[in-house]
Amino acid sequence: MVNDPRRYVVIGGGLAGLASAVWLAEAGKQVTLLERRGRLGGRTHTMKVDAVDDVPDNGQHVIASGYDHLFRYLTSIGTREFVAFPHHATLRWPDGRSTTMATKGLGALRTLFGAHPDASLLDRLRAARATLRLGWQCLHQPADLADLTTEQWFQRIGMPATAREALWDWLALGVAAEPVQQESAKVLADVMATGIRLGIKHRQPATIGYPTTDLDTLFITGAERVFERHGVQVRHRAVARRIHIVDGAVTGVELADGTVVPADAVVCAVPNSNVGGLLDELPEHADIYAAADKLGYTPIVSTNLYLDRPLGTTSQFEALIGGTGVIDEVFDRQLMTGRGTDRAWLYCLTTSGAYEQIHKTNEAIVAEQMELLRRYYPAAADAKVIQGHVVRMPKATFSQVIGTHGLRPDQRTSVPSLVLAGDWTATDWSATMESAAQSAARAVDLLLALPSVP
Ligand SMILES: Cc1cc2nc3c(=O)[nH]c(=O)nc-3n(C[C@H](O)[C@H](O)[C@H](O)COP(=O)(O)OP(=O)(O)OC[C@H]3O[C@@H](n4cnc5c(N)ncnc54)[C@H](O)[C@@H]3O)c2cc1C
């Protein structure tokens, strides 16, 4: 039953907007969701590839065990069961060598202290000491951390080259989607501090998992069921242009076609690249726009590679050390989702911080990826590419390079009935799905705390 006469409007149908709409609906509110595209999901969705009659994801997404708000969202929409946490991953070197990287228990400690096959005993001792220093400095951060790149921080704490190559550079790239030479050390430190705190809270160390299904099934279809149940109105191809504010309260959202959707409370859940113009009537809009601009973007290139034979992977996800300049990951969709191989074997390759690759043609990217795979997997030598589906995302996430600390805006604005959400707003996490979900939880809490309408 709806007791609150307010009309809640959520702008943006990515994870932050979906979670906001789901949780407002669960709280019994009247919700309208505006999405400028013809589909929901934002940066997490499937794509149709006609040539192989398949619907792969736009890019492989991994999920950390500390994604509490994302798990809350999955529980709300009934898809929590579609996330698995493997016991190990594999690190591979171009000469055919590989190491199993335990992700749980004592094995994980061994990984932390030296997963490199060439690591000497001295290297391992140094890695152990540097890792302890790193953990300490995450929780008790040196004042100048925001002025250091992650590489400078690693050098300062004495992280040996073998430990960096096998684990830390790869992990840091995964956390901030920027190479360690550019990434702000504070981003890694903050995320690790969150991971350590959550590990203590849940009494188990943070680990990495993955979806066992496609992204639409994981994030969207369950939300649509909730929307149907609670009468949430979803408007596709509704491009919000400006949020109207009168006397310190929102009154409506103007769309690109000139119509106005009446609103008494608004969650603005668009990425930093799309916020321009929407907040013009908010007193502090110039500061938010300036922050959105400075946060900028980092590119990710994902390739869905359909091969005529298996590569010989031994884990669901494998890291290729020393790949194309940045470290690449290979995801085996057969092992992850149990998909059949009657038509092809599907491998998803991800290059984060793909500043060079993003400018290449699809053919060049597929050729480069195949060349790379041949250096790591003997079975790739004779493999034929049935289809190479390249997804280039120049604005994959906001950028977390040095100099961006403190820019992310809070969900609260000076207008109580207008809140911000989205991975780029201030949260405990870097640019992740958890940041999107956490921002939604904070935004919704702020709106639910509004005084009731007399
Ligand atoms: C290739 C790739 C790999 C990634 N890998 C991982 C990973 O492994 N783990 C992880 O945690 N995260 C990962 N991420 C990041 C994660 O996908 C994002 O952080 C998250 O999906 C962002 O959600 P969001 O709701 O904040 O923004 P978005 O998903 O961008 O949603 C914003 C929505 O707003 C809509 N919109 C914009 N402007 C308007 C407007 N004016 N009117 C109406 N609608 C509008 C957009 O169309 C979009 O649907 C990855 C991202 C990419 C691209």
The ligand as an SDF file (V2000), in Angstrom:
LIG
                    3D

 53 58  0  0  0  0  0  0  0  0999 V2000
   33.9750   -3.3820  -19.6230 C   0  0  0  0  0  0  0  0  0  0  0  0
   33.7180   -3.0900  -18.1740 C   0  0  0  0  0  0  0  0  0  0  0  0
   34.1520   -3.9680  -17.2060 C   0  0  0  0  0  0  0  0  0  0  0  0
   33.8930   -3.7060  -15.8640 C   0  0  0  0  0  0  0  0  0  0  0  0
   34.2860   -4.6160  -14.9400 N   0  0  0  0  0  0  0  0  0  0  0  0
   33.8960   -4.4630  -13.6600 C   0  0  0  0  0  0  0  0  0  0  0  0
   34.1730   -5.4820  -12.7070 C   0  0  0  0  0  0  0  0  0  0  0  0
   34.7830   -6.4990  -13.0290 O   0  0  0  0  0  0  0  0  0  0  0  0
   33.7130   -5.3120  -11.4330 N   0  0  0  0  0  0  0  0  0  0  0  0
   33.0300   -4.1830  -11.0450 C   0  0  0  0  0  0  0  0  0  0  0  0
   32.6080   -4.1090   -9.8780 O   0  0  0  0  0  0  0  0  0  0  0  0
   32.7700   -3.1910  -11.9250 N   0  0  0  0  0  0  0  0  0  0  0  0
   33.1870   -3.3050  -13.2200 C   0  0  0  0  0  0  0  0  0  0  0  0
   32.9090   -2.3220  -14.1260 N   0  0  0  0  0  0  0  0  0  0  0  0
   32.2790   -1.0680  -13.6580 C   0  0  0  0  0  0  0  0  0  0  0  0
   30.7580   -1.1930  -13.5480 C   0  0  0  0  0  0  0  0  0  0  0  0
   30.1940   -1.7160  -14.7160 O   0  0  0  0  0  0  0  0  0  0  0  0
   30.1860    0.2000  -13.2970 C   0  0  0  0  0  0  0  0  0  0  0  0
   30.8570    0.7840  -12.2040 O   0  0  0  0  0  0  0  0  0  0  0  0
   28.6960    0.1910  -12.9720 C   0  0  0  0  0  0  0  0  0  0  0  0
   27.9780   -0.6330  -13.8520 O   0  0  0  0  0  0  0  0  0  0  0  0
   28.1810    1.6240  -13.0440 C   0  0  0  0  0  0  0  0  0  0  0  0
   26.7920    1.6770  -12.7750 O   0  0  0  0  0  0  0  0  0  0  0  0
   26.0500    3.0960  -12.7390 P   0  0  0  0  0  0  0  0  0  0  0  0
   24.6200    2.8300  -12.5070 O   0  0  0  0  0  0  0  0  0  0  0  0
   26.7650    3.9940  -11.8110 O   0  0  0  0  0  0  0  0  0  0  0  0
   26.2690    3.7440  -14.1900 O   0  0  0  0  0  0  0  0  0  0  0  0
   25.7600    3.2180  -15.6240 P   0  0  0  0  0  0  0  0  0  0  0  0
   25.7820    1.7460  -15.6670 O   0  0  0  0  0  0  0  0  0  0  0  0
   26.5410    3.9510  -16.6470 O   0  0  0  0  0  0  0  0  0  0  0  0
   24.2390    3.6750  -15.6850 O   0  0  0  0  0  0  0  0  0  0  0  0
   23.8370    4.9740  -15.9720 C   0  0  0  0  0  0  0  0  0  0  0  0
   22.5590    4.9450  -16.8150 C   0  0  0  0  0  0  0  0  0  0  0  0
   22.0760    6.2660  -16.9690 O   0  0  0  0  0  0  0  0  0  0  0  0
   21.5650    6.4040  -18.2720 C   0  0  0  0  0  0  0  0  0  0  0  0
   21.5340    7.8360  -18.5850 N   0  0  0  0  0  0  0  0  0  0  0  0
   22.5860    8.6560  -18.7760 C   0  0  0  0  0  0  0  0  0  0  0  0
   22.1610    9.9090  -18.9970 N   0  0  0  0  0  0  0  0  0  0  0  0
   20.8150    9.8730  -18.9490 C   0  0  0  0  0  0  0  0  0  0  0  0
   19.8100   10.8530  -19.1120 C   0  0  0  0  0  0  0  0  0  0  0  0
   20.1000   12.1260  -19.3630 N   0  0  0  0  0  0  0  0  0  0  0  0
   18.5000   10.4800  -19.0060 N   0  0  0  0  0  0  0  0  0  0  0  0
   18.1670    9.1830  -18.7430 C   0  0  0  0  0  0  0  0  0  0  0  0
   19.1020    8.2100  -18.5910 N   0  0  0  0  0  0  0  0  0  0  0  0
   20.3960    8.5550  -18.6870 C   0  0  0  0  0  0  0  0  0  0  0  0
   22.5590    5.5940  -19.1110 C   0  0  0  0  0  0  0  0  0  0  0  0
   22.0230    5.2650  -20.3770 O   0  0  0  0  0  0  0  0  0  0  0  0
   22.7770    4.3830  -18.2050 C   0  0  0  0  0  0  0  0  0  0  0  0
   21.8540    3.3620  -18.4510 O   0  0  0  0  0  0  0  0  0  0  0  0
   33.2010   -2.5230  -15.4790 C   0  0  0  0  0  0  0  0  0  0  0  0
   32.7820   -1.6220  -16.4520 C   0  0  0  0  0  0  0  0  0  0  0  0
   33.0240   -1.8820  -17.7800 C   0  0  0  0  0  0  0  0  0  0  0  0
   32.5350   -0.9010  -18.8080 C   0  0  0  0  0  0  0  0  0  0  0  0
  1  2  1  0
  2  3  1  0
  2 52  2  0
  3  4  2  0
  4  5  1  0
  4 50  1  0
  5  6  2  0
  6  7  1  0
  6 13  1  0
  7  8  2  0
  7  9  1  0
  9 10  1  0
 10 11  2  0
 10 12  1  0
 12 13  2  0
 13 14  1  0
 14 15  1  0
 14 50  1  0
 15 16  1  0
 16 17  1  0
 16 18  1  0
 18 19  1  0
 18 20  1  0
 20 21  1  0
 20 22  1  0
 22 23  1  0
 23 24  1  0
 24 25  2  0
 24 26  1  0
 24 27  1  0
 27 28  1  0
 28 29  2  0
 28 30  1  0
 28 31  1  0
 31 32  1  0
 32 33  1  0
 33 34  1  0
 33 48  1  0
 34 35  1  0
 35 36  1  0
 35 46  1  0
 36 37  1  0
 36 45  1  0
 37 38  2  0
 38 39  1  0
 39 40  1  0
 39 45  2  0
 40 41  1  0
 40 42  2  0
 42 43  1  0
 43 44  2  0
 44 45  1  0
 46 47  1  0
 46 48  1  0
 48 49  1  0
 50 51  2  0
 51 52  1  0
 52 53  1  0
M  END
$$$$
